[in-house]
Amino acid sequence: MTTPMYQAAVPVLIRTLNNLIGILEKGRVHAEAKTIDPAVLINARLYPDMFPVSRQVQIASDVARRGVARLAGVEPPPILRLKP
């Protein structure tokens, strides 16, 4: 019996994105507790040649969005841009 690709991929992506939400929430709480501008953490890099956190989050969400679309055989949905 084979495992459908959905069952092999989507739960992992959901768990990963939920973990990312948890990490970002911890960063938000830390920034509030230490009165740090959240933009400082969002633009932070762990090492000079790494992307900032904002780009890392974008990559993680793009992997999920595009990967699931490929599994479904459809075009990935466009990125929703929220107005500040």
Contacts in CASP RR format, 6 or more apart in sequence:
PFRMAT RR
TARGET T0000
AUTHOR 0000-0000-0000
METHOD contacts of the structure
MODEL  1
MTTPMYQAAVPVLIRTLNNLIGILEKGRVHAEAKTIDPAVLINARLYPDM
FPVSRQVQIASDVARRGVARLAGVEPPPILRLKP
5 71 0 8 1.000
6 71 0 8 1.000
9 67 0 8 1.000
9 68 0 8 1.000
9 71 0 8 1.000
10 68 0 8 1.000
10 71 0 8 1.000
13 63 0 8 1.000
13 64 0 8 1.000
13 67 0 8 1.000
13 68 0 8 1.000
16 60 0 8 1.000
16 64 0 8 1.000
17 60 0 8 1.000
17 61 0 8 1.000
17 64 0 8 1.000
20 57 0 8 1.000
20 60 0 8 1.000
24 57 0 8 1.000
27 41 0 8 1.000
28 38 0 8 1.000
30 36 0 8 1.000
30 41 0 8 1.000
31 37 0 8 1.000
31 38 0 8 1.000
31 40 0 8 1.000
31 41 0 8 1.000
41 53 0 8 1.000
42 52 0 8 1.000
42 53 0 8 1.000
42 54 0 8 1.000
43 52 0 8 1.000
43 53 0 8 1.000
43 54 0 8 1.000
44 52 0 8 1.000
44 53 0 8 1.000
45 51 0 8 1.000
45 52 0 8 1.000
45 53 0 8 1.000
50 56 0 8 1.000
51 59 0 8 1.000
62 79 0 8 1.000
65 76 0 8 1.000
65 77 0 8 1.000
65 79 0 8 1.000
66 76 0 8 1.000
67 76 0 8 1.000
68 76 0 8 1.000
69 75 0 8 1.000
69 76 0 8 1.000
69 77 0 8 1.000
70 76 0 8 1.000
END
